[in-house]
């Protein structure tokens, strides 16, 4: 009786106090993928650590390694790994040797390939327990297999390998948990058809990293110091960083599917972000309270936009992909290997505080940290040499959860001495003594209170222990997983074809990946050197030689970001020249999605714009209240007007809402707007009109075959849109054509077909209203990005 012999030996060694305590029940641990890389590197060692820690807990164990490999070769592979298991340095050698021997005897290999295999495994567990006269406490199934295999394995466990009533089941799942929100929802739905939520433990191994796992306990134990300063009034910014020196070589198949954001930011760094931003529950040891607070923190995050991220790719990545995945020489990968993302929370505590999440491969050092940098209002008159440097109020104030590697090469918690001396649990963290000459973030280590773990533990050992204890707050629930994907998926969609900053790798990156925050966006600080650009990728100058005219008018074309930058500069130049000449500038702006990035650019980068002398008019408006999310004016207000100083009387929304009704002809809103234009705009000739183009060739709110606005004397008209909201108000084509300048902005692949079509047609405004834009005494300029121009 194998199990009985093992228990007797362990008792003899003094590991168990008495036989009476060997009655809490038996736990079967099944490791699927037992011969894979993760199992070899971490999981078997973690299970052995669990056995060493819990051998005197009153539970008995058996360990079942399982894989698709046949019995004999699988057994050989698995026991090759088990023989290399190690005890911690503080474990007495005699006890270590006995425990390792017992662990090997309690471990066996199974081929789990068919439904019958699972039935046999279940029968073997039941037989063993019956022979030993033991009651079953529970079963742990650890899925160290690719996610595509989850559903089939789940089906087999559910149908033929569940423990009996009264015993628990814990199913451990490794990431990736989906590729985006839709795939995560699908996988979650499949798994919840077999397992209850409390049975599933989704692993993010960063939650087992000692510095990350201590963020919540640290906040809890230091409430007296942190409560007054853990908020927007005192925190300047937060950095959550994971840098790697290795590249993706040998893993390009995985990396091409996932990239750095899905691999690191959506999970590891986001989990650390949640621990920092969530409100502290009354009891941090209650898993359900922690998980609920975490979910609320997710809901407070502001949505990410394209300009919330900077992306890079190390130079050798493309050739590694071509080589490993047999891609053609001209294959261009759009997978980022570096990302810096700016995140904001709209919670009252954190409003306005920038959270920077950064990770990348082929960087200058291997290090991970969470750094909370506090505002410093002090000015120190006396020289630093005359004061206690460690406690100087003029030095930076920060709290750092040092995850590992880097200059310290150990997990640590660092608190600036000019903040407070933290409370740390004595049994598990110790204060570092004998401060060395090391520097962390430009400051000597002596400027900090520094604490490191009494006993350094591998993340997987920590997590396996938490699985054993049923601590769900160290794992990702379905609800939190979907909240995370819901947050990240819009950004991933918007950057899927974004050009990447190429970088050479390692220390040669220099300042190439430095980025800065400007008005809620991030951008690289330095321009990308020309020599790093892929020779196969056409540059803007190459495209500009294709044609400099479009429909006999000047054409400006570039990547969308550069194009918007150019357009914003051209509008500012036009405004400045016009104000210098006539004292005021009349600008008519279109609605829709395309101008939004332009409005943001003008608001955040053009501080010399003569807003004081600018009149803002609407080219078109939807017949909805101006406070409605569909309103063009509301979009203009949110993205531009609230950020610049345009005099109140210079803003002219279209009067679509009169007498508590919308766009009713008898209310004469079109006449009111026409009279306002006539009274303020000389000759009703706008200095600049900005237009867009719809996929059907419409411009402003002038649609194909429209009865009004394409010709005639009327300057402002009511029109009908084929899509909701149907009713619109618009400037007419004759009024637009009286403008001194008309700029037409066309962005995105979705506009490629209409761009190609209108490049060939003549003046046919009834079919394609945009073709009727032809200023009678002004200039028309087309701003078309490469995707719209070339597809």
TORPA-971306 format. One record per residue: z, y, x of N, C-alpha, C in turn; residue in three letters. Coordinates in steps of 0.05 Angstrom, whole numbers, plus 5000, padded with zeros to 4 digits. Layout:
ZYXZYXZYXALA ...
This chain:
500049765017500050005000500050255018UNK 497650355022497250575041499050815036UNK 499050915012500651155006503551115010UNK 504550875002507450815006508150805035UNK 506450685052506950675081507150955093UNK 505251125084505251395095507751545087UNK 508651515062511051655054513551565070UNK 513651295074515951185089516051295118UNK 513651305130513451415158514351705159UNK 513451855140514152145140517052175135UNK 518152015117521052025112522651965138UNK 521751755152522951665177522951895197UNK 520752055197520552275216522252515208UNK 523552495185525252715177523752945163UNK 521252895155519753105142520553145113UNK 521552925101522452935073525452885072UNK 526853045055529753015054530652755040UNK 529452685018530252435005528052324986UNK 528252074980526151944963526252064935UNK 528552164927528852274900526852514896UNK 526252644918524552884916521652804918UNK 520952544921518152464922517252394894UNK 518052544874517452464847516152694831UNK 515352904844514253134830511353074820UNK 510252864831507552794823505552794845UNK 503252684840501252644861498852844857UNK 497852944879495553124878493253004894UNK 490952974880488452874893486753124900UNK 485953144925484253364933481453244939UNK 479453344925476653244930475053464942UNK 474153424967472453634980469553544979UNK 468053684962465153624959463653784981UNK 461853654995460553785018462353745043UNK 463653515044465653465065464653455093UNK 461953425096460853415123459253665130UNK 459353865113457854115117459254305137UNK 457854525143458954715163461554835156UNK 461854925131464255055122466654865124UNK 466154615115468254415116469154365145UNK 467154335163467754285191469354515203UNK 468454765198469654995211472355065200UNK 472655055173475055165161476554985141UNK 475054845124476354725101478154495107UNK 477254315125478954085132481554185147UNK 481154385164483554495177485454625157UNK 484254755137485954885116487454675100UNK 486054445094487354235079489554095095UNK 489054065121491153955139493554135140UNK 493054405141495254605142496854585115UNK 495454545093496854515067498654265068UNK 497554055079499153805081501653845098UNK 501253975121503554035139505654205125UNK 504654405110506554595096507954465073UNK 506654275059507654175034508653885035UNK 508653765058509353485060512253435050UNK 513853645051516653605042517153745015UNK 514953805000515253944975515953764952UNK 515653504956516053324933513553214921UNK 511253334929508653224919507553034940UNK 506152824930504652654949501652734946UNK 500052674967497352764968495452524976UNK 492952534966490752394979488452594981UNK 486852565002484552745007481952585007UNK 480152664989477652514986475352694995UNK 474152625018471752765026469352655011UNK 467552815002465252714987462752874995UNK 460452724995457852855000455652664990UNK 453152754993450952584984450252365004UNK 451252395029450652205050451851925043UNK 450451715051451451435045454151395059UNK 455451175050458251125057458751125088UNK 457350945102457950915131457451155147UNK 454951275146454551515163456251745154UNK 456751775128458451985117461351965128UNK 462351715127465051665137465251735166UNK 463251655182463251715211463352015216UNK 461552165202461352455205464052585198UNK 465252495176467652625166469952575186UNK 470252325195472552265213472152385241UNK 469752435249469252595274470552865272UNK 470352985248471553255243474553225242UNK 475553035228478453005224479952955250UNK 478652815268480052755294480453005311UNK 478953215305479153465320481153665308UNK 482453595286484353775273486653845292UNK 487554095289489654185308492154285292UNK 494454265304496854375293497254655304UNK 498854825290499455095302501055065327UNK 500955255345502355235371505355185368UNK 506655285346509555255344510354985332UNK 508454815326509154545314509954355337UNK 512254225335513054035355510953815359UNK 510153735383507953545388508453275374UNK 510853175374511452915361510852925331UNK 511853135318511453165289508453205283UNK 507153355300504253415297502753145298UNK 503352985318501852735321502252545297UNK 504752535286505252365263503752475238UNK 504052735234502752855210499752825211UNK 498652855234495752835237494852545231UNK 496452355241495852075236496052005206UNK 498152115193498452065165496152195149UNK 495452435157493252575142490652415143UNK 490052305167487652135170487851885152UNK 490251775150490551535133490351595103UNK 491051845096490951925068488152035060UNK 486352045080483652155075481651925073UNK 479851945055477651745053475051875044UNK 472851745050470251865044468951715020UNK 467551875003466051764980463251874980UNK 461351714972458751824966458751904937UNK 458352164931458252254903455452364898UNK 453852194886451052264881450352234851UNK 451452024839450651954811453151974793UNK 452651974767454851974747456751734752UNK 455551504759457151264764459051304787UNK 458151454808459851504831462451654823UNK 462151844805464451994795466351824779UNK 465151644763466851454748468451274766UNK 467151184787468451004807470751154821UNK 470151404829472251564842474651594823UNK 474151654798476351684779477951424776UNK 476551204776477850944774479650894798UNK 478650964822480150914847482751084847UNK 482551334838484951504837486951384818UNK 486051304795487851194775489250934785UNK 487550764798488650504808490750554830UNK 490150734848492050804870494750894858UNK 494551074839497051184827498650964812UNK 497150794799498450574784499950384804UNK 498550324826499750134846502250264858UNK 502150524863504450654876506550744856UNK 505950714830507850794810508351094809UNK 506251244814506451534815505151664791UNK 506351894783505252054761503352264773UNK 501152314759499152504769499952794762UNK 500052964783500753254778498153404773UNK 496053344789493553494785491453414806UNK 489053534801486753474820485453744828UNK 484753754853483253994863480553894871UNK 478454014860475653954868474654204883UNK 474154184908473154414924470154384927UNK 468554574915465654574916464654714941UNK 464354564963463154684987460254604988UNK 458754674967455954594963454454844953UNK 451754844955450255064945450555104915UNK 450555354905451055404877449155264858UNK 446655204867444855064849445854794840UNK 447754674856448754414850451254424832UNK 452354664827454854694812454754574784UNK 452654634769452554544741452654244738UNK 451054104755450953814753453653694760UNK 454753794782457453684791459553744769UNK 459453984758461354054737461053864713UNK 458653804706458153614683459453344689UNK 459053244713460252974721463252984721UNK 464453194732467353214733468453224705UNK 467253394688468253434661468053174644UNK 465853024649465452784632467052534642UNK 467452514668468652264677470752284700UNK 471452534708473352544730475552744726UNK 476152814701478352984695481052834697UNK 483152964705485852834705486752784676UNK 488752614672489652564645491152804634UNK 491652814607493153034595495953064609UNK 496753314613499253354626498953424656UNK 496653344667496053414695493953644695UNK 494153814716492254034717489753974733UNK 487654134728485154114743484654394755UNK 483954404781483254654794480554614808UNK 478554764800475954744811475354994829UNK 474854944854474555164873471555214879UNK 470655454876467755524878467355724901UNK 465355674917464655854940462256034932UNK 462256284942460056464937457556364951UNK 455156454943454556664924454856574895UNK 456056764879456256714850454156874836UNK 451556794840449356944828448157134848UNK 445857244840444257424856444257704845UNK 444957724819445057984805446657924779UNK 446858124762448458094738447457864720UNK 444757854716443657654698444157374708UNK 443657324734444057054745447056974746UNK 448757174750451657124750452657054722UNK 451457194702452157134674451356844667UNK 448956774676447856504670449656284682UNK 450256324708451956124722454656104709UNK 455756344703458456344690458456204663UNK 456356244648456056114621455955814624UNK 454455724644454155434649456855314657UNK 458355444675460855334684463055344662UNK 462955554646465055574625464555374602UNK 462255244602461755034582463154774591UNK 463954764617465354514627468254564634UNK 468954814643471654864653472855104638UNK 475455104635476855334624477155544646UNK 477555784638477756004658480055954677UNK 482355854667484655814685484155584705UNK 482055424700481555194718479755274742UNK 478455514740476555594760477755794781UNK 477255734806478255894828475755974845UNK 474756214841472456304857473456434883UNK 472556324905473656414931472056654942UNK 473556854950472557064968474457054991UNK 473556945014475456885035476757135046UNK 475657375041476957625049479657665036UNK 479957555012482557574998484657405012UNK 483857235031485757075047486257205074UNK 484757415081485257555106487957685104UNK 489657655124492457745121492758045116UNK 491058205129491258495126490358575098UNK 488258445087487258505060489258415040UNK 490258165043492258055024494758225023UNK 495358385044497858535045497558815033UNK 495058895025494759175014496559214990UNK 496359034970497959074946500959054952UNK 501958844966504758844973505659094988UNK 503959195006504659435021505059675002UNK 503159704984503259924965505759894947UNK 506459654940508759604923511359664938UNK 511559564962514059594977514559874988UNK 512360034988512560314999512060524977UNK 512560444952512160634930513460904934UNK 515960894945517461154948515861354966UNK 514461254986512961425003510161484992UNK 508861284980506061304973505661434946UNK 507561414927507161524901506261824902UNK 507561994918506662274918503962324932UNK 503062144950500762214966498362024961UNK 498661814945496461624941494661724918UNK 493261954923491662074902489762284914UNK 488062394896485962574904486962824918UNK 489462904913490463154925491163124954UNK 491562874963492462824990490562655007UNK 488962484994487162305009484462445013UNK 483662465038481062595044478762405039UNK 479062155050476961955045477961685053UNK 476461475044477261205050474761065062UNK 475160915084472960765096473660465095UNK 471760305085472160015084469759895100UNK 470359775123468159725142468359435152UNK 466059315154465859045167463359055185UNK 463759065211461559085230461258815245UNK 458758735249458258485264456358535287UNK 456758395309454958425332452658215329UNK 453157995315451157785312448857885294UNK 446557755296444357815277444157585257UNK 441957575243441657375221440057135230UNK 439557115257437956895267439156625258UNK 437456445248438356185238439256195209UNK 439556445198440456465170438556645154UNK 436056685164434256865151433456765123UNK 433456505119432856395092434856505072UNK 437456495079439456605061439256905059UNK 438857025083438957325084436657455069UNK 434357325070432057435055432657445025UNK 434157255015434857254986437057454980UNK 438957494999441357644992441557915006UNK 441157935032441558195045444458275047UNK 444958485062447658555069449358645045UNK 448158765025449758865002450858624986UNK 449058434980449958204965451858024982UNK 451358015008452857835025455657935031UNK 456058205033458558305042459758525024UNK 458158715015459258945000460058874972UNK 458358724958458858664930461458494926UNK 462158354947464558174944466858264963UNK 466558204989468858265007469858555006UNK 467958735010468859015012469659124985UNK 468359034964469059124937471859024929UNK 472658784938475358684932477458854946UNK 476858934971478759114985478959384970UNK 476659484961476559734946478259714921UNK 478159494907479859464883482759474889UNK 483659344911486459344918487459624924UNK 485659794934486360074941486460254916UNK 484460214898484160404876485560334851UNK 486160074847487459994822490260114819UNK 491060154794493860234789495659994795UNK 497960054806499759834812501059724787UNK 500959464782502359354759505459374764UNK 506959344743509859354746510759124764UNK 509458894762510158664778507658554792UNK 507458604818505058524833504958224837UNK 507158074830506957784833505857654807UNK 505457814786504357694761501357714762UNK 500057484766497157474770495657614747UNK 496457564722494957674699495057984699UNK 497358094707497558394708495858504730UNK 495758374754494158464776491158464768UNK 490358234756487458204748486658414727UNK 488558474709487958674688487558954700UNK 489359024719489159284733486659304749UNK 485859084761483459074777480959124760UNK 480959004736478759044717478559334709UNK 480859464704480859744696479759914718UNK 480359844743479359994766476259974768UNK 475159744762472259704761471059894740UNK 472359914717471260074695471260374701UNK 472960454721473160734728471060814749UNK 469660624761467660694782465260834770UNK 464461044784462061194776459561034783UNK 457561024766455160874771453760954797UNK 452660764811451260824837448360894831UNK 447261074847444461154845443161094872UNK 440461124873438961064897440061214921UNK 440861464917441761634939444661594946UNK 445961384933448661314940448761134965UNK 446461054975446360864997444360945019UNK 445160875044443160885066442860595075UNK 440360525082439760245088438360225115UNK 438860015129437559965154436859675158UNK 435159625179434459355186434059345216UNK 435359155230435059145259432259055265UNK 431259155288428459145294427358855296UNK 428958675306427958395311427958225285UNK 429158335263429458175239426758075228UNK 424758255227422158185216420957945230UNK 420957955257419757735273421357475269UNK 424057495266425757255261424957135234UNK 424557295214423657195188420957065190UNK 419157195203416357085206416556805220UNK 418256785240418456535255419856315239UNK 422156385228423756175214422656095187UNK 421356285173420356225146417356195145UNK 416156185169413156155171411656365155UNK 412456615158411156835144408856935161UNK 406857065148404557175163405457405180UNK 403857465200404657675220404857955206UNK 403357995184403558255171405658265150UNK 407358055148409458045127411558265134UNK 412158425114414258635117416558575099UNK 418958545111421358485095422658745087UNK 423558755062425058995053428058925050UNK 428958715064431758635063433458805082UNK 435558945072437159095090439158925105UNK 439558975131441558845147443859035153UNK 443559295145445659495147445659655122UNK 448059725112448259895089450860065091UNK 450560315084452760495080452660595052UNK 454760555036454660635008457060815001UNK 456461034987458461224979459161164950UNK 461761114945462761044918464861254909UNK 464761324884466761494872468061364848UNK 470561414844472061324820472561564803UNK 472161534777472661754758475461744746UNK 477261574758479961574749481361834757UNK 483461904742484862154748485962154776UNK 486861914786488061894812485961954835UNK 483561854831481661854854479262034850UNK 479162194829476762354824476162534848UNK 473762524858472862694881473262574908UNK 474762354910475262224936472962044944UNK 471662084967469461904975470461644986UNK 469461414976469961154987467461055001UNK 467561015027465160935042465360645049UNK 463460485039463360195045461060155064UNK 461560035088459560005108459659735121UNK 457259615124457159355138454359325150UNK 454159165171451559125183451658915205UNK 449358805210449058615232447758755256UNK 448058635279446958745304448059025309UNK 450659065305451959325311453359305338UNK 454759515345455959535372458459375376UNK 459859305354462459165357462958995333UNK 464658785337465558625314468258725306UNK 468458835282471058935273471058965242UNK 473358935230473658995202476159155197UNK 476059355180478359515174478159665148UNK 480459735137480559915114482160155123UNK 481060395122482260625133482660845112UNK 485060925107485661135088486361385104UNK 484661585103485061825119486062045100UNK 488362165108489662365091488862655099UNK 488862835080488263115086490463225104UNK 489763415120491763535138491663835136UNK 493763945125493864235120495364385142UNK 496264235162497964365183496264515204UNK 497364735214496364865238498664885257UNK 498364785281500564785301499964995322UNK 501765195323501365425341501765345370UNK 503965185375504665115402502764885412UNK 502464875439500864675452502064395446UNK 500264195443501163925438502963815460UNK 502563915484504163815507507063885504UNK 507664095488510464185485511864055461UNK 510563865448511763745424511763445426UNK 513163315408513163025406510462935395UNK 508562855412505862795403505662595381UNK 507462395382507362175362507862275334UNK 509562485331510362585305508962845298UNK 507162945314505863205310504463215283UNK 505063415268503763445241500763525243UNK 499963595267497063675270495263435277UNK 496463205283494862975288493962845262UNK 491862695263490762565239492962395226UNK 492962385199494862215184493261995170UNK 493861755177492361535165493961275163UNK 492961105145494060835142491660655146UNK 491960455164489660275170490559985166UNK 489059845149489359555147487259435164UNK 488059345188486259255208485758955204UNK 483358885194482758605186482658415209UNK 481558515232481458335255479258415275UNK 479258275298477358315320477658605330UNK 475558725340475758995351477659015374UNK 478659265379480359305403483059165400UNK 484059135375486659015371486458705372UNK 484258605363483758315363485858155348UNK 487058285327489058145311489258295284UNK 490058155263490558305238492958495243UNK 492858735230495058915235495159125212UNK 497459245209497759485191498759705209UNK 497259935208498060165225498560405206UNK 500760535211501460775195502061005215UNK 500761235212501261455230504261535229UNK 505361585253508161645255508861905241UNK 506862085237507362335223507062315193UNK 506762065183506762015154509561905145UNK 510161655152512761535145512961275160UNK 515461175163515860905173515860715150UNK 513860535150513560365126515660145124UNK 516060055099517659815095515759575097UNK 516459385114514859145118516658895115UNK 515558675103517158435100517858305127UNK 520358285134521158195160520257915167UNK 520257735147519657465152516757415160UNK 514957585150512057535154510657745172UNK 511757985175510558185192512558295212UNK 511758335237513558435258512458685270UNK 514158865279513259115291512459045320UNK 510159155328509159115355510759275374UNK 511659145396513259295416511659295442UNK 512459475461511059495486508259605481UNK 508059845469505459965462503659985487UNK 501259895483499359905506497860165507UNK 495960185525494460435527491960425509UNK 491860245490489660225472489460475454UNK 486960535445486560755427485260645401UNK 486160745378484960665353484160925338UNK 481660955332480561195320481361445335UNK 480961425361481361665378484261735384UNK 486161565374488961625379490361395393UNK 492161455412493561235425495261075405UNK 495560825411496960645393499860745389UNK 500960895408503660995406503961205383UNK 501661305373501761495350502261355324UNK 502261085324502560935299504960755299UNK 506060705275507760465272505760235269UNK 506060025285504159805285505559545278UNK 504459405259505659145251503458935251UNK 504258695261502358465260503758225248UNK 502258025238503557795226505257645245UNK 507557555236509357385252507757125260UNK 506257025240504656785245501856835235UNK 499956845253497156895245496056645231UNK 494856695207493856465192490956515185UNK 489356295186486556305178486356365148UNK 484356515140484056605112483856355094UNK 482456145102482155915084484755765081UNK 486455765102489155635099490755785078UNK 490556055079492056225059491056165031UNK 488456155028487256115001487855834991UNK 487555635008488155354999491055334990UNK 492855475004495655474996495955604968UNK 494455824964494655954938493455794915UNK 491355624921490255444901492455244893UNK 493655134914495854934909498055054891UNK 498755314896500855444880499855564854UNK 497155554850496055654825496155964823UNK 495956104846495956394847493156504841UNK 492556564816489856644808489056924818UNK 491057094824490357374832489057384860UNK 488957164874487557154900484657064897UNK 483757044872481156934866479657104846UNK 477057054843475357234826475057104799UNK 476057244778475657144751472857204742UNK 472057064720469357114709468957404701UNK 471057514688470857794679470457984702UNK 472057944723471858124747469258084762UNK 468357834763465757784776463457934762UNK 463457914735461258044720461558354722UNK 463958454723464358744726463258834753UNK 463758674774462658744801459658744801UNK 458458534790455458524789454358744772UNK 455758804750454859024732454859284747UNK 456659324766456859564782454559574803UNK 454159354817452259354839449359314832UNK 448759174810445959104803444159344800UNK 444959564786443159794784442259904811UNK 444159914830443460004857441459814870UNK 442059554869440259354881437459374870UNK 437259414844434659444831433159694841UNK 434659914844433360174851432560184880UNK 433760014898433060034926431359794935UNK 430459634916429059384923426559424941UNK 425359654938422859704955423259954972UNK 425660034976426160284991425660235021UNK 424260425034423860395063426560395078UNK 426660225099429260185113429160335140UNK 431460435149431760545175431760315196UNK 429860315214429760105234431660185257UNK 433159985268434860045290434759815311UNK 434959885337434459685357436559465359UNK 439059525352441259325353443159385375UNK 445759315371447759345392448359635399UNK 449159675424449959935433447560135433UNK 445160025434442760195435442360355409UNK 443860275388443560425362444460715365UNK 446260765385447261035390448061175363UNK 446761405356447561545332445561495309UNK 443761295313441561255294442561175266UNK 444861045264445860955238448061135227UNK 448661355241450661545231449561665205UNK 451261695185450361825161452462025151UNK 451662205133453462405124453462435094UNK 455562545083455762585054455062875048UNK 453262905029452563175020452463174989UNK 454363314977454363334948454063074933UNK 455662884940455662634925453462434933UNK 451962494953449862314963450362254993UNK 448962055003449162005032446262005043UNK 446162085068443562095082444062055112UNK 442061935126442361905155442362175168UNK 444062215188444262465202441862535218UNK 440762335232438462375250435862275237UNK 433762405245431062315237430462055251UNK 428961875239428261615251426161665273UNK 426761565298424761595320422161455313UNK 419961595320417261485313416861215326UNK 417861175350417260915364418560675351UNK 420560725333421760495319420260415294UNK 418560595285417060525261415260285265UNK 415060125245413359885246410459965248UNK 409059885269406259965272404459875249UNK 405359665235403759565212404259735187UNK 406359905187406960065164405560335166UNK 403960415147402660665148404660895147UNK 404161095163405961325163404861545145UNK 406461745138405461955120402862085130UNK 402662135157400262265167397762085162UNK 398161815164395861635158394861675130UNK 396761695111396061715083394661985078UNK 395762195091394662465085391762485093UNK 390862315111388062325118386262195098UNK 387462045079385861905058384462115041UNK 385962315032384762525016386762755014UNK 385862995014387663225012387263364985UNK 385463254969384863364942385263144921UNK 385963234897386163054875385163214851UNK 383063114838381763264816381063544824UNK 379963574848379163834859381364034864UNK 383863934863386164114869387763994893UNK 389364164906390864074930392763834922UNK 392963644941394663414937396663404960UNK 399263364952401363304972402263024966UNK 402262844986403162574981404962485004UNK 406962324997408862225017410562005003UNK 412361875018414361705005415961884986UNK 416961764965418161934943420362114954UNK 422062024971424262184981423262434996UNK 421262385014420062615029418462795010UNK 417262674990415662834971417463024955UNK 419762924946421563094930422663314948UNK 423263254973424163454992422063674996UNK 419563594999417363785002417063954977UNK 417163834954416763974928419064174925UNK 421564094930423764284927423464524946UNK 422564474970422064694990419864874980UNK 417764764969415464924959416365094935UNK 418064984918418965144895420765374905UNK 422465314925424165524935422465754948UNK 420465674964418765874976417366044955UNK 416265914934414966054913416866254900UNK 419366154894421366324882421966574899UNK 422466524925423166744943420966954945UNK 418466854947416167044949415967204923UNK 416267074900415867204874418067414870UNK 420567344877422767534873422367774891UNK 421467724916420967944934418768134924UNK 416868014909414568174899415268314873UNK 416568164854416868284827419768294818UNK 421668194833424468224826425567994810UNK 423767824798424767594783422767364783UNK 423867124777422166884779422566724753UNK 420266674739420366524714419366234719UNK 421166044716420665764723420965594697UNK 418765454690418865274667418864984676UNK 420964834667421464564677421064354655UNK 419764134662419363914643421863734642UNK 421963584620424063384618423163114628UNK 424662904621423862634630425462554655UNK 424962304665426562204687425562294714UNK 422962344718421962414744423262664757UNK 423662884741424763124754427663104762UNK 429162894753432062884757432662894787UNK 431262734804431762744833431163014845UNK 429163144833428463414843430763614836UNK 431763594812433963774804436363734823UNK 436963474829439263414846438763534874UNK 436263504884435563614910435963914911UNK 434964054891435164344890438164424889UNK 439764274874442564344871444064304897UNK 443364104913445064024935444064114963UNK 441564204964440464264990439264544993UNK 438964684971437564944972439365174964UNK 441265234983443265434977442065724979UNK 439665754991438466014993436666084969UNK 436465894950434765934927435666184911UNK 433866364904434666614890435366564860UNK 437366404855438066334827438866584811UNK 440066774824440967014810438667164797UNK 436267134808433967274797431967084783UNK 432866844777431066634766431666594736UNK 429566584720429766514692428766224689UNK 430466054676429765774672428865734643UNK 426365634640425265574614424765264612UNK 424465174587423764894583420864864576UNK 419464674588416664614582416564464555UNK 418564284551418664124526421464034521UNK 421963964496424663874488424363674465UNK 426263484465426363294443427963414420UNK 427263344396428563454373431163304367UNK 433163364385435863254383437763484390UNK 440263464382442163674390442263694420UNK 442763944430442663984460444863834474UNK 446863734459448963574472448363274471UNK 446063204459445362914458444362824485UNK 444962564491444062464518441062454521UNK 439562464498436662464499435562744505UNK 437162944504436263224507435363284535UNK 432963404538431963484564433863704576UNK 434763884558436564094568439163984579UNK 440263784566442763664576442363544604UNK 440163404607439463294633439263514655UNK 437863724647437563954665440264084672UNK 441964104652444664214656446264044675UNK 446263774669447963594685447163574714UNK 444563584719443563524746442963784762UNK 442764014748442164254763443864494754UNK 443764574729444864834720447864854726UNK 449364634722452264654727452964674756UNK 451064634774451564644803450564894816UNK 449065064802447965304814448665554797UNK 448465784809449366024795446966174783UNK 446066074761443966214746445366384724UNK 444866644722446166804701445766674674UNK 447866694658447766564631445366664615UNK 444766924616442567024599439766954610UNK 439766834634437166744645436466454639UNK 438066324623437566044615436566044587UNK 434265914583432865924557432265654546UNK 434265524533433665264520431865304496UNK 430365104489428565114466430265094440UNK 429665264420431265264395430465044376UNK 431264794383430464564366432564514344UNK 434864644347437064584328437864844314UNK 436664904291437265144277438165074248UNK 439965234238440965194210441964914206UNK 443264804227444364534225442264314219UNK 439764364227437764164224435864184248UNK 434263974252432663944276429663974271UNK 428464164285425464204286424264204258UNK 425464374240424264404214422464654215UNK 419964624206417964834210418765104198UNK 420165084175420865344162422965504178UNK 424365364196426365504213424965664235UNK 422465624239420765784258421865784286UNK 422865554296423865544323421665594344UNK 419265494338416965534357416365834359UNK 416465974337415866264337417966414353UNK 420566334349422666464363422366434394UNK 421666194403421266144431418866294442UNK 416666304426414266454434414866744437UNK 416466854418417167144420418967204444UNK 420767014450422567054474420867054499UNK 418966874501417166864524415567124527UNK 414467204504412867454504414467694513UNK 416967704504418667934510419467944539UNK 419867714552421067704579419067644601UNK 416967484595415167394615412567564614UNK 412067714635409667884636407167734629UNK 405667824609403167694601403567404592UNK 406067324586406667044580405666854601UNK 405766964626404666804648406966724667UNK 407866464664410066374680409266374710UNK 411366424727410766424756410266134765UNK 411665944753411265664761412065474737UNK 410265294732410765084712410764814726UNK 412964664721413064384733412464194710UNK 410464014715409663814696409963534707UNK 410063344689409863054697407562934683UNK 407162674686404962524673406062274661UNK 405462224636406261964623404161754629UNK 404961504625403061284630400661294611UNK 400861444589398561474571397061724576UNK 397761864597396362114604397462364591UNK 399762344577400962584565402262744586UNK 402563004580404163184597405663374579UNK 407963484589409763624572410363434548UNK 410263544523410363364500407763384485UNK 405563394500402863404489401663124493UNK 401262984470400462704471397462674463UNK 396262454472393362404465392962434435UNK 390762574428389862614400391862774384UNK 393462934398395363104383393963314367UNK 394963374343393763574326394363854336UNK 396463894350397364164358397764174388UNK 397264404399397964464426395864424447UNK 393664284441391664234461389664464463UNK 389464614441387664854441388665044420UNK 387365284418388165474398390065684409UNK 390965874392392466104401395466054402UNK 396365834388399265784387400365724414UNK 402665844422403665804449405965604451UNK 407465574429409665374427409165214402UNK 409264944404408464774381410464554377UNK 410464444352411864194346409863964348UNK 410663754361408763524364410163264357UNK 408663054356409662784350409262604374UNK 411462474383411362284405411062004393UNK 409461824407409261544397411861394401UNK 413761494418416261354422418561534413UNK 420861414407423161564397424361724420UNK 425661954414425462094388422662214384UNK 421562174360418762234355418162534355UNK 419962694343419362984341419963124368UNK 418163294376418463454401417663744397UNK 418663914415417664184417416464214444UNK 414164354446412864364472411364634476UNK 411064714501409164934508406464824504UNK 404564984495401764894490400264894516UNK 398064754516396264734540395165014547UNK 394265174528393265444535395465614548UNK 398065594539400165744552400765644580UNK 400765384584401165264611398965364630UNK 396565374620394265454637394265754643UNK 396165904631396366194639398166234663UNK 399566014672401466034693400166104720UNK 401766234737400766304764400566054781UNK 402465874778402365614793403265394774UNK 401965164776402864924762403064694783UNK 405464574784405964344801406164104783UNK 404763884790404863634775406163424793UNK 408363314783409863104799409362834787UNK 408462644804407862374794409262174813UNK 411062004803412661824820412561544810UNK 412361354828412861064822410360904817UNK 410760644822408560444818407560444789UNK 409460494771408760484742406660694735UNK 406360894752404361104746401661064761UNK 401560834776399060794792396560774775UNK 396660634753394260594736393260854724UNK 395161024714394261274701393361464723UNK 394661454747393761634769390861564777UNK 390361304779387561224786385661314765UNK 386361274739384661344717384061644717UNK 386161814718385562094716384262214741UNK 384262064763382762154786379762144782UNK 378961984761376061944757374962084732UNK 376762164714375662274689375362574691UNK 373862694673373362984673375363124656UNK 374563344643376363514627376263394598UNK 378163214592378263084566381063084555UNK 382163324549384963344541385663194515UNK 383763144497384363004473385062704479UNK 383762594499384262324507386662314527UNK 386662494547388662504567389562794571UNK 391662884557392363164558392663274587UNK 393563114606393963204633391263304645UNK 389063184636386463264647385763554638UNK 387163654618386563934609388164144624UNK 389864064643391464254658389564374680UNK 389064634676387164774695387765064693UNK 389665164708390465454706388065644709UNK 387865824689385465994688385366194712UNK 387666284721387566474744389766404764UNK 390866154762392966074780392165824796UNK 394065704809393565464826394965214815UNK 393564994816394664734809395064564834UNK 397464454838398064284861399164024851UNK 398163794861399163534853401063424874UNK 403363324865405363194883405562904874UNK 404262724889403962444881405062274903UNK 407062104897408161934918406261694924UNK 406761564947404961344955404761124935UNK 406961054922406960834903405160894879UNK 405161144869403461224847400561244856UNK 400161334881397461384891396061124899UNK 397560954913396360714924397260444912UNK 399260454895400160214881402060044899UNK 
